[in-house]
Amino acid sequence: MIEVRNIRKAFGDKVVLEDVSATMLPGKTNLIIGTSGSGKTVLMKCMVGLLKPDAGQILYEGKDLTSLNAKELKEIRIQIGMLFQGSALFDSMTVEDNVRFPLDMFTRDSRKDKYKRVDEVLARVNLEGTNKKFPAEISGGMKKRVALARALVMNPKYLFCDEPNSGLDPQTSLVIDHLIKELTVEYNITTIINTHDMNTVMESGDNIVYMHKGKKKWQGNSHDIIFSEDKDLNQFIFASEFLAKAKEMSKQEAGKR
């Protein structure tokens, strides 16, 4: 579990986060959503330790990330997996070398054990037989799954995903959404997803934090969000006429029960 308490972050005179508090739950897909400039990316960077907040606490199982020494901070970071927006694979390395990279950096496992673990996570994301391929030889969806395998190879307790569906077609996006959700439940990971993809919100929103102008405006799940009366949230979620009609139909169906 990760708790964010009263976080404030400013860059010069511009306040990007103001008094933000939220709880990210284990075994759940915790989504941070909002328009560009809402503060969701800065919040994630603070949570993962890339930025230090000006005030407030970020608690990993009760340990405040903002006050840890270098050794303690390293112990937390080893437990974090990161799925980057553009996958961030090394083009000159094979799939298995990309996935093995964290093991080379942070463990003293034998070569045999490393390759065994690589095979395990590649199998778990349905990429058996791709070990010797290079990123240029695989599709965008496969690259995302390789990046996900790399994020999982260290058995993380916490998984951060930055726009995991960026650049993917709708069908492939659903595959990635379902895979992340399955892995989150299977390994009881505290998963935090920064997204503006409405399919992800509706399919995977166990715990959703809506950011608006640097503040947490709303928190709930994918069911609650349909019935929210928050004007700003509704304008963000149901921006298209199709989605607005879908919301109205859902409310009407609920009223008949």
Kinemage of the C-alpha trace (Angstrom):
@kinemage 1
@onewidth
@group {chain A} dominant
@subgroup {mainchain}
@vectorlist {calphas} color= white
{ca met a 1} P 0.000 0.000 0.000
{ca ile a 2} L 1.114 3.541 -0.780
{ca glu a 3} L -0.348 6.543 1.023
{ca val a 4} L 0.032 10.089 -0.242
{ca arg a 5} L -0.599 12.684 2.455
{ca asn a 6} L -1.040 16.399 1.815
{ca ile a 7} L 1.484 16.574 -1.021
{ca arg a 8} L 2.449 19.982 -2.345
{ca lys a 9} L 4.782 20.604 -5.274
{ca ala a 10} L 5.646 23.862 -7.023
{ca phe a 11} L 8.077 24.878 -9.729
{ca gly a 12} L 8.984 28.476 -8.973
{ca asp a 13} L 5.733 30.395 -8.589
{ca lys a 14} L 3.658 27.730 -10.318
{ca val a 15} L 1.943 25.359 -7.880
{ca val a 16} L 1.434 22.003 -9.619
{ca leu a 17} L 0.150 19.938 -6.670
{ca glu a 18} L -1.753 21.352 -3.711
{ca asp a 19} L -2.691 19.327 -0.616
{ca val a 20} L -3.136 16.021 -2.470
{ca ser a 21} L -3.962 12.935 -0.392
{ca ala a 22} L -4.814 9.465 -1.688
{ca thr a 23} L -4.350 5.778 -0.878
{ca met a 24} L -3.126 3.243 -3.471
{ca leu a 25} L -4.277 -0.269 -2.592
{ca pro a 26} L -2.474 -3.623 -3.065
{ca gly a 27} L -4.046 -6.104 -5.467
{ca lys a 28} L -5.876 -3.232 -7.172
{ca thr a 29} L -5.345 -1.169 -10.308
{ca asn a 30} L -5.091 2.383 -8.973
{ca leu a 31} L -5.623 4.947 -11.738
{ca ile a 32} L -4.571 8.597 -11.793
{ca ile a 33} L -6.561 10.480 -14.415
{ca gly a 34} L -6.999 14.082 -15.510
{ca thr a 35} L -6.450 16.503 -18.367
{ca ser a 36} L -3.007 17.689 -19.470
{ca gly a 37} L -1.616 20.014 -16.824
{ca ser a 38} L -3.789 18.566 -14.046
{ca gly a 39} L -0.755 17.377 -12.076
{ca lys a 40} L -1.160 13.626 -12.550
{ca thr a 41} L 2.317 13.086 -14.056
{ca val a 42} L 4.017 15.162 -11.360
{ca leu a 43} L 2.107 13.209 -8.704
{ca met a 44} L 3.353 9.925 -10.145
{ca lys a 45} L 6.939 11.232 -10.321
{ca cys a 46} L 6.731 12.244 -6.668
{ca met a 47} L 5.345 8.834 -5.722
{ca val a 48} L 8.132 6.968 -7.511
{ca gly a 49} L 10.820 9.231 -6.049
{ca leu a 50} L 11.850 11.081 -9.219
{ca leu a 51} L 10.669 14.378 -7.724
{ca lys a 52} L 10.703 15.428 -4.085
{ca pro a 53} L 7.538 17.177 -2.892
{ca asp a 54} L 7.841 20.521 -1.126
{ca ala a 55} L 5.544 19.329 1.646
{ca gly a 56} L 3.642 16.211 2.678
{ca gln a 57} L 4.424 12.514 2.975
{ca ile a 58} L 4.591 9.515 0.634
{ca leu a 59} L 4.306 6.353 2.710
{ca tyr a 60} L 5.320 2.908 1.466
{ca glu a 61} L 3.888 0.504 4.036
{ca gly a 62} L 4.266 3.305 6.571
{ca lys a 63} L 7.807 4.360 5.577
{ca asp a 64} L 8.017 7.975 4.409
{ca leu a 65} L 9.814 8.074 1.067
{ca thr a 66} L 10.647 11.765 1.531
{ca ser a 67} L 12.732 11.182 4.667
{ca leu a 68} L 14.593 7.934 3.893
{ca asn a 69} L 18.383 7.766 3.649
{ca ala a 70} L 20.086 6.543 0.471
{ca lys a 71} L 20.234 2.896 1.589
{ca glu a 72} L 16.586 2.809 2.667
{ca leu a 73} L 15.516 4.542 -0.539
{ca lys a 74} L 17.376 1.952 -2.626
{ca glu a 75} L 15.577 -0.858 -0.774
{ca ile a 76} L 12.227 0.667 -1.724
{ca arg a 77} L 13.210 1.336 -5.329
{ca ile a 78} L 14.258 -2.286 -5.867
{ca gln a 79} L 10.649 -3.216 -5.062
{ca ile a 80} L 9.319 -0.875 -7.773
{ca gly a 81} L 8.649 -1.918 -11.364
{ca met a 82} L 8.171 0.751 -14.034
{ca leu a 83} L 6.359 0.497 -17.355
{ca phe a 84} L 7.291 3.578 -19.378
{ca gln a 85} L 5.017 5.277 -21.914
{ca gly a 86} L 7.241 4.488 -24.906
{ca ser a 87} L 8.320 1.084 -23.513
{ca ala a 88} L 11.935 2.404 -23.289
{ca leu a 89} L 13.520 -0.784 -24.610
{ca phe a 90} L 17.176 -0.815 -25.642
{ca asp a 91} L 17.146 -1.152 -29.433
{ca ser a 92} L 20.574 -2.802 -29.554
{ca met a 93} L 19.586 -5.535 -27.081
{ca thr a 94} L 17.463 -8.615 -27.644
{ca val a 95} L 14.156 -9.171 -25.871
{ca glu a 96} L 15.726 -11.440 -23.265
{ca asp a 97} L 18.615 -9.031 -22.681
{ca asn a 98} L 16.157 -6.173 -22.144
{ca val a 99} L 14.188 -8.213 -19.627
{ca arg a 100} L 17.352 -9.448 -17.891
{ca phe a 101} L 18.756 -5.918 -17.474
{ca pro a 102} L 17.339 -5.259 -13.953
{ca leu a 103} L 18.645 -8.630 -12.762
{ca asp a 104} L 22.130 -7.709 -13.988
{ca met a 105} L 21.898 -4.335 -12.265
{ca phe a 106} L 20.489 -5.316 -8.899
{ca thr a 107} L 21.135 -9.017 -8.223
{ca arg a 108} L 24.003 -11.470 -7.967
{ca asp a 109} L 21.972 -14.358 -9.330
{ca ser a 110} L 23.730 -16.916 -11.475
{ca arg a 111} L 23.457 -16.602 -15.248
{ca lys a 112} L 21.334 -19.768 -15.293
{ca asp a 113} L 18.901 -18.394 -12.706
{ca lys a 114} L 18.622 -15.084 -14.557
{ca tyr a 115} L 17.682 -16.736 -17.831
{ca lys a 116} L 15.236 -19.005 -16.024
{ca arg a 117} L 13.521 -15.960 -14.538
{ca val a 118} L 13.494 -14.207 -17.925
{ca asp a 119} L 11.791 -17.226 -19.484
{ca glu a 120} L 9.218 -17.267 -16.669
{ca val a 121} L 8.134 -13.658 -17.087
{ca leu a 122} L 8.152 -13.817 -20.898
{ca ala a 123} L 5.882 -16.856 -20.689
{ca arg a 124} L 3.607 -15.017 -18.262
{ca val a 125} L 3.076 -12.178 -20.769
{ca asn a 126} L 2.596 -14.688 -23.616
{ca leu a 127} L 5.895 -14.013 -25.386
{ca glu a 128} L 7.484 -17.454 -25.438
{ca gly a 129} L 9.986 -17.848 -28.266
{ca thr a 130} L 10.735 -14.146 -28.689
{ca asn a 131} L 13.981 -14.198 -26.619
{ca lys a 132} L 16.381 -13.571 -29.499
{ca lys a 133} L 14.304 -10.997 -31.353
{ca phe a 134} L 15.189 -7.295 -31.313
{ca pro a 135} L 12.651 -4.524 -30.562
{ca ala a 136} L 12.593 -3.501 -34.237
{ca glu a 137} L 11.363 -7.006 -35.120
{ca ile a 138} L 8.256 -7.005 -32.916
{ca ser a 139} L 4.954 -5.093 -32.863
{ca gly a 140} L 4.034 -2.181 -30.600
{ca gly a 141} L 1.853 -4.397 -28.421
{ca met a 142} L 4.651 -6.940 -28.056
{ca lys a 143} L 7.061 -4.168 -27.065
{ca lys a 144} L 4.668 -3.179 -24.284
{ca arg a 145} L 4.566 -6.768 -23.079
{ca val a 146} L 8.372 -7.007 -23.139
{ca ala a 147} L 8.518 -3.792 -21.093
{ca leu a 148} L 5.939 -5.255 -18.712
{ca ala a 149} L 8.002 -8.455 -18.373
{ca arg a 150} L 11.053 -6.326 -17.547
{ca ala a 151} L 9.039 -4.411 -14.944
{ca leu a 152} L 7.988 -7.707 -13.341
{ca val a 153} L 11.278 -9.585 -13.471
{ca met a 154} L 12.341 -8.426 -9.978
{ca asn a 155} L 9.014 -9.497 -8.409
{ca pro a 156} L 8.013 -5.923 -7.519
{ca lys a 157} L 5.549 -5.028 -4.786
{ca tyr a 158} L 4.712 -1.807 -6.634
{ca leu a 159} L 4.147 -1.300 -10.358
{ca phe a 160} L 3.960 2.137 -11.990
{ca cys a 161} L 2.559 2.374 -15.520
{ca asp a 162} L 2.793 5.641 -17.455
{ca glu a 163} L 0.179 5.713 -20.236
{ca pro a 164} L 0.519 1.952 -20.917
{ca asn a 165} L -1.792 2.113 -23.953
{ca ser a 166} L -0.129 5.044 -25.673
{ca gly a 167} L 0.215 4.378 -29.419
{ca leu a 168} L -1.750 1.112 -29.368
{ca asp a 169} L -4.920 0.205 -31.234
{ca pro a 170} L -8.085 -0.371 -29.133
{ca gln a 171} L -7.929 -4.168 -29.291
{ca thr a 172} L -4.268 -4.326 -28.253
{ca ser a 173} L -4.968 -1.770 -25.530
{ca leu a 174} L -7.571 -4.091 -24.019
{ca val a 175} L -5.070 -6.968 -24.055
{ca ile a 176} L -2.559 -4.834 -22.124
{ca asp a 177} L -5.266 -3.642 -19.687
{ca his a 178} L -6.401 -7.192 -18.934
{ca leu a 179} L -2.829 -8.434 -18.552
{ca ile a 180} L -1.880 -5.686 -16.096
{ca lys a 181} L -5.041 -6.309 -14.092
{ca glu a 182} L -4.460 -10.085 -14.011
{ca leu a 183} L -0.864 -9.679 -12.851
{ca thr a 184} L -1.877 -7.111 -10.231
{ca val a 185} L -4.362 -9.514 -8.656
{ca glu a 186} L -2.204 -12.616 -9.122
{ca tyr a 187} L 0.840 -11.154 -7.355
{ca asn a 188} L -1.032 -8.715 -5.064
{ca ile a 189} L 0.869 -5.772 -6.543
{ca thr a 190} L 0.063 -2.149 -5.750
{ca thr a 191} L -0.341 -0.940 -9.338
{ca ile a 192} L -0.534 2.765 -10.192
{ca ile a 193} L -1.539 3.726 -13.736
{ca asn a 194} L -1.311 7.228 -15.162
{ca thr a 195} L -3.794 7.314 -18.047
{ca his a 196} L -6.315 9.278 -20.064
{ca asp a 197} L -7.598 6.174 -21.877
{ca met a 198} L -11.311 5.778 -21.120
{ca asn a 199} L -11.278 2.052 -21.890
{ca thr a 200} L -8.686 1.608 -19.155
{ca val a 201} L -10.786 3.690 -16.773
{ca met a 202} L -13.889 1.585 -17.352
{ca glu a 203} L -12.158 -1.810 -17.631
{ca ser a 204} L -9.533 -1.503 -14.905
{ca gly a 205} L -10.589 1.280 -12.551
{ca asp a 206} L -10.577 -0.424 -9.154
{ca asn a 207} L -9.500 2.806 -7.477
{ca ile a 208} L -9.525 6.047 -9.495
{ca val a 209} L -8.045 9.397 -8.467
{ca tyr a 210} L -9.207 12.305 -10.611
{ca met a 211} L -6.830 15.289 -10.665
{ca his a 212} L -8.035 18.768 -11.608
{ca lys a 213} L -5.860 21.894 -11.529
{ca gly a 214} L -3.345 20.330 -9.164
{ca lys a 215} L -5.867 19.015 -6.656
{ca lys a 216} L -7.571 15.685 -6.078
{ca lys a 217} L -11.113 16.448 -7.170
{ca trp a 218} L -12.705 12.990 -6.924
{ca gln a 219} L -11.906 9.398 -5.934
{ca gly a 220} L -13.893 6.232 -6.572
{ca asn a 221} L -14.109 3.225 -8.906
{ca ser a 222} L -15.279 2.535 -12.453
{ca his a 223} L -18.850 1.951 -11.266
{ca asp a 224} L -19.018 5.105 -9.138
{ca ile a 225} L -17.667 7.247 -11.949
{ca ile a 226} L -20.740 6.624 -14.122
{ca phe a 227} L -22.998 8.137 -11.464
{ca ser a 228} L -20.741 10.989 -10.391
{ca glu a 229} L -22.312 14.438 -10.350
{ca asp a 230} L -18.967 16.254 -10.462
{ca lys a 231} L -19.190 18.618 -13.428
{ca asp a 232} L -15.454 18.720 -14.220
{ca leu a 233} L -15.122 14.937 -13.991
{ca asn a 234} L -18.109 14.403 -16.290
{ca gln a 235} L -16.727 16.820 -18.856
{ca phe a 236} L -13.437 14.909 -18.814
{ca ile a 237} L -14.836 11.361 -18.881
{ca phe a 238} L -17.870 11.877 -21.105
{ca ala a 239} L -16.405 14.418 -23.509
{ca ser a 240} L -17.821 12.679 -26.595
{ca glu a 241} L -21.533 12.529 -27.423
{ca phe a 242} L -21.349 8.739 -27.617
{ca leu a 243} L -19.977 8.384 -24.076
{ca ala a 244} L -22.459 10.927 -22.729
{ca lys a 245} L -25.316 8.836 -24.180
{ca ala a 246} L -23.766 5.665 -22.741
{ca lys a 247} L -23.735 7.264 -19.293
{ca glu a 248} L -27.378 8.300 -19.569
{ca met a 249} L -28.370 4.779 -20.646
{ca ser a 250} L -26.473 3.272 -17.694
{ca lys a 251} L -28.287 5.577 -15.269
{ca gln a 252} L -31.644 4.717 -16.825
{ca glu a 253} L -30.941 0.969 -16.559
{ca ala a 254} L -29.913 1.380 -12.928
{ca gly a 255} L -33.154 3.266 -12.245
{ca lys a 256} L -35.245 0.349 -13.559
{ca arg a 257} L -33.751 -2.110 -11.080
